[in-house]
């Protein structure tokens, strides 16, 4: 049996890019577990009239920009 003593190089835990992605992932998990949240946009169905009203506003904005 080979009695070679293998030690762990602890500096690779923060110097290698593979480990950096692990630490960033842990950091993101900790932030969200601490209570941070982000708000998603609220999507809803629109009627044809609502779409036409918005498109009319877009056309006005385009005319003003030119």
Backbone as a ProteinNet text record, in pm:
[ID]
protein_1_A
[PRIMARY]
XXXXXXXXXXXXXXXXXXXXXXXXXXXXXXXXXXXXXXXXXXXXXXXXXXXXXXXXXXXXXXXXXX
[TERTIARY]
83.2	0	87.6	46.6	121.7	76.4	170.3	139.7	155.1	121.2	137.5	34.8	79.7	-5.3	-61.4	-193.5	-256.2	-326.6	-289.2	-353.2	-440.3	-534.9	-626.8	-567.3	-569.7	-523.3	-642.5	-653.6	-769.4	-777.6	-668.5	-673.7	-753.6	-770	-848.4	-997.1	-1040.1	-1182.3	-1228.5	-1139.1	-1181.3	-1105.7	-1008.2	-931.9	-975.3	-1043.1	-1082.9	-1223.1	-1245	-1374.5	-1486.2	-1457.5	-1561	-1615.3	-1527	-1569.1	-1633.8	-1590.5	-1650.3	-1799.2	-1834.5	-1975.5	-2054.6	-1993.2	-2059.3	-2085.1	-1986.8	-2003	-2107.5	-2110	-2210.4	-2350.4	-2362.6	-2491	-2535.4	-2443.9	-2477.2	-2517.7	-2448.2	-2480.3	-2620.8	-2656.2	-2790.4	-2895.7	-2872	-2966.3	-2982.6	-2873.3	-2878.9	-2956.1	-2934.3	-3004.8	-3155.1	-3198.3	-3341.8	-3399.3	-3321.1	-3369.2	-3382.1	-3304.9	-3312.6	-3436.9	-3504	-3628.6	-3631.1	-3525.5	-3526.5	-3617.4	-3691.9	-3781.6	-3783.9	-3817.6	-3832.9	-3974.2	-4023.5	-4160.6	-4163.3	-4243.1	-4259.1	-4362	-4348.9	-4449	-4584.3	-4688.2	-4821.6	-4871.4	-4897.6	-4946	-5095.5	-5167.6	-5310.2	-5354.2	-5466.9	-5523.1	-5580.6	-5569.7	-5623.6	-5728.1	-5825.7	-5925.9	-5870.7	-5941.1	-5897.5	-5894.6	-5992.5	-5997	-5877.5	-5838.6	-5725.6	-5596.1	-5580.8	-5461.2	-5458.5	-5575.8	-5579.4	-5545.3	-5592.4	-5559.8	-5410	-5347.7	-5203.3	-5127	-5170.2	-5101.7	-5113.9	-5228	-5244.7	-5145.2	-5121.4	-5022.8	-4881.9	-4855.1	-4722	-4699.7	-4804	-4791.1	-4768.1	-4832.8	-4811.1	-4666.9	-4614.8	-4476.8	-4378	-4405.7	-4315.5	-4317.8	-4433.8	-4443.4	-4368.4	-4376.7	-4307.6	-4157.6	-4112	-3968.5	-3903.3	-3979.6	-3919.7	-3926.4
-117.7	0	123.9	212	336.8	425.6	470.9	555.2	702.9	738.6	877.5	963.9	1069.4	1159	1266.1	1262.5	1361.1	1464.5	1587.9	1694.9	1777.7	1845.5	1928.7	2068.4	2118.5	2254.9	2348.2	2407.8	2489	2618.2	2663.4	2788.6	2774	2650	2630.9	2653.4	2654.3	2673.5	2815.4	2909.2	3044.4	3097.7	3024	3073.4	3013.7	2902.1	2836.4	2881.2	2893.5	2941.5	2842.3	2713.1	2615.3	2637.4	2658.9	2680.3	2816.4	2913.9	3047.1	3040.7	2961	2948.2	2880.3	2787.9	2723.5	2826.5	2908.8	3010.1	3114.5	3154.2	3250.2	3189.1	3061.1	2992.5	2988.1	2956.9	2957.3	3097.3	3198	3335.6	3374.3	3336.4	3365.1	3293.6	3166.5	3092.1	3156.7	3198.3	3260.3	3391.3	3471.1	3598.6	3575.8	3478.1	3453.9	3384.5	3303.6	3241.9	3345.3	3452.2	3559.3	3646.2	3630.4	3702.9	3797.4	3806	3895	3836	3920.7	3875.3	3980.9	3938.4	4032.9	4019.1	4126.7	4129.7	4102.4	4004.4	3972.2	4066.5	4094.4	4179.7	4109.7	4186.2	4126.6	4127.9	4011.4	3997.1	3970.3	4026.5	4001.2	4003.4	3939.6	3938	4073.8	4113.1	4241.9	4218.2	4304.1	4297.4	4366.2	4349.5	4413	4564.7	4620.3	4765.5	4816.2	4743	4785	4781.3	4680.5	4671.5	4787.6	4820.1	4931.7	5063.2	5080.8	5204.2	5215.3	5105.6	5108.6	5133.6	5068.8	5087.8	5232.2	5293.3	5434.7	5521	5489.2	5562.8	5541.5	5420.3	5392.6	5472.6	5482.2	5556.7	5705	5758.1	5897.3	5918.1	5823.5	5834.9	5829.8	5748.7	5736.1	5866.6	5925.3	6051	6163.2	6167.7	6271.3	6253.5	6128.8	6101.9	6139.7	6136.4	6164.6	6307.2
0	0	0	-81.2	-88.9	26	102.8	217.5	185.4	63.7	23.2	96	155.4	231.6	137.7	115.4	26.9	112.6	93.9	169.2	75.3	134.9	57.4	42.8	-79.9	-106.3	-87.2	31.9	67.4	-12.8	-68.7	-144.6	-274.7	-322.6	-444.6	-421.1	-294.2	-265.1	-294.4	-313	-351	-471.9	-519.8	-633.8	-767.5	-766.4	-892	-932.5	-1062.5	-1109.7	-1082.7	-1078	-1046.8	-906.2	-812.6	-675.1	-658.3	-737	-727.8	-763.1	-863.2	-898.7	-786.8	-715.4	-601.4	-491.8	-459.6	-354.9	-393.6	-520.9	-566.4	-553.6	-588.3	-573.6	-428.2	-336.6	-194.2	-148.6	-195.8	-158.6	-204.4	-325.9	-376.6	-292.9	-259.7	-175.9	-38.8	20.8	153.4	147.9	43.9	31	22.8	-57.9	-71.3	51.6	119.2	242.5	354.5	345.2	444.4	424.2	312.7	293.5	176.8	101.2	-14.5	-122.2	-187.4	-294	-403.2	-520.1	-628.9	-683.4	-737.1	-784.4	-933.7	-972.1	-1112.6	-1174.7	-1301.9	-1365.7	-1369	-1358.3	-1361.5	-1505.6	-1556.9	-1693	-1687	-1780.3	-1786.7	-1932.3	-1956.8	-2091	-2122.7	-2248.8	-2291.8	-2399.7	-2401.1	-2507.1	-2632.1	-2741.2	-2865.7	-2853.1	-2783.8	-2768.3	-2687.4	-2582.6	-2500	-2580.5	-2665.7	-2750.1	-2848.9	-2910.1	-3004.7	-2936.8	-2812.5	-2740.5	-2715.8	-2677.9	-2653.9	-2783.2	-2891.4	-3019.9	-3066.3	-3039.8	-3075.6	-3000.5	-2874.4	-2795.4	-2847.7	-2895.2	-2950.4	-3077.6	-3159.7	-3284.8	-3256.4	-3154.6	-3118.4	-3072.9	-2995.2	-2947	-3063.4	-3163.2	-3277.9	-3358.3	-3376.5	-3453	-3382.9	-3250.9	-3174.6	-3182	-3184	-3184.6	-3317.4	-3426.2	-3556.6	-3587.4
[MASK]
++++++++++++++++++++++++++++++++++++++++++++++++++++++++++++++++++

